[in-house]
Amino acid sequence: KLKKKNFVELVIKKFTSLASCSKNFLTNFLYIDLSYQPTIYLDVIIELAGEEEFMLIQVLLNHFENNCHVIDLNTRYIMEKLNFKSCRAAHRSLYQQLIEKLEGIDSPSKEDFKLIVGMLKRYNATLFDLKREMV
């Protein structure tokens, strides 16, 4: 576990020192099949995305588009990590597209349903907090 954490920290440190490198890496990741990636790779992607969480939303949208709206282990892993703290008006359409993709899942399992409800709760809480800050 410690080696995994050290590796992730090292990779993130190297990539974040080069902002354009980090963005290019994430952009290229959008086109990789999410289903076959090890979780350590996903951890790096999540850390690199940082405040730019909309990049993770785009990864999920591409995955759902290419995999018939299936929630696999890696999709679940990323969805559980979403906190929606960077939910900006500029990217709101991406969040709405994700919700539409989730709505299109035929016969979600009980676990899928719980995951989706939990994610929607976090999304709504963030929107509520944003509105409260505006007042």
Buried (B, 14 or more C-beta within 10 A) or exposed (E): EEEEEEEBEEBBEEBEEEEEEBBEBBEEBBEBEBEEBEEEBBBBBBBBBEEBBBBBBBBBBBBBEEBEBEBEEBBEBBBEBBEBEBBEEEBEEBBEBBBEBBEEBEEBEEEBEEBBEEBEEBBEEBBEEBEEEEE
